[in-house]
């Protein structure tokens, strides 16, 4: 599976730059930081372009189910309330 670190390192290798490790990833500067930002921007562009993809829908359904299953403290005190 491609991780954020793996994608960054793949692009850095194509540019013939020093790759990042998990220890140096958060403190990247220069071209390494630019690569990280570019990959993040590309990911967000993809997400914002097509919000109807099934894997985004599944996440929304799970969140809705969790909201319905876990009652709030007020609903526990008043048993006749409806969501």
Wavefront OBJ file of the C-alpha trace (Angstrom):
o trace
v 0.000 0.000 0.000
v 1.225 3.474 -0.851
v 1.728 5.635 2.204
v 2.357 9.364 2.348
v 6.036 8.659 3.059
v 6.318 6.162 0.184
v 4.706 8.541 -2.300
v 6.997 11.362 -1.187
v 10.090 9.190 -1.485
v 9.088 7.917 -4.920
v 8.846 11.479 -6.207
v 12.096 12.463 -4.495
v 13.889 9.536 -6.174
v 12.562 10.691 -9.564
v 14.030 14.118 -8.831
v 17.300 12.516 -7.680
v 16.975 14.035 -4.201
v 17.616 12.631 -0.730
v 14.689 10.490 0.457
v 12.947 10.938 3.800
v 12.712 8.517 6.703
v 9.951 8.316 9.279
v 12.246 10.228 11.670
v 12.961 13.087 9.230
v 9.527 13.244 7.595
v 7.911 15.766 9.951
v 10.901 18.132 9.886
v 11.448 18.167 6.112
v 12.654 21.423 4.554
v 13.341 22.634 1.031
v 12.475 20.322 -1.848
v 11.390 17.551 0.550
v 8.821 19.866 2.163
v 7.625 20.975 -1.271
v 7.145 17.353 -2.335
v 5.127 16.631 0.821
v 2.930 19.683 0.235
v 2.426 18.840 -3.444
v 1.302 15.291 -2.686
v -1.076 16.553 -0.008
v -2.490 19.170 -2.412
v -2.984 16.536 -5.127
v -4.789 14.253 -2.668
v -7.114 17.072 -1.598
v -7.791 17.978 -5.251
v -8.844 14.393 -5.935
v -11.051 14.274 -2.849
v -12.737 17.594 -3.637
v -13.222 16.765 -7.320
v -15.350 13.686 -6.775
v -17.010 13.590 -3.332
v -19.458 10.886 -4.487
v -16.912 8.065 -4.573
v -18.021 4.934 -2.678
v -15.208 4.966 -0.121
v -16.202 8.498 0.966
v -19.833 7.422 1.205
v -18.894 4.471 3.419
v -17.099 6.808 5.814
v -20.178 9.053 6.001
v -22.472 6.080 6.659
v -20.240 4.835 9.489
v -20.261 8.297 11.055
v -24.051 8.490 10.804
v -24.477 5.042 12.332
v -22.171 5.916 15.209
v -24.143 9.102 15.863
v -27.393 7.128 15.960
v -26.076 4.279 18.109
v -24.286 6.293 20.785
v -26.867 8.398 22.648
v -25.966 11.635 24.360
v -26.199 12.042 28.121
v -29.394 14.132 27.739
v -31.081 11.325 25.791
v -30.095 8.851 28.480
v -31.785 11.009 31.123
v -34.974 11.433 29.078
v -35.947 7.987 27.757
v -38.851 9.257 25.582
v -36.773 11.571 23.393
v -36.259 10.964 19.684
v -33.088 11.726 17.831
l 1 2 3 4 5 6 7 8 9 10 11 12 13 14 15 16 17 18 19 20 21 22 23 24 25 26 27 28 29 30 31 32 33 34 35 36 37 38 39 40 41 42 43 44 45 46 47 48 49 50 51 52 53 54 55 56 57 58 59 60 61 62 63 64 65 66 67 68 69 70 71 72 73 74 75 76 77 78 79 80 81 82 83
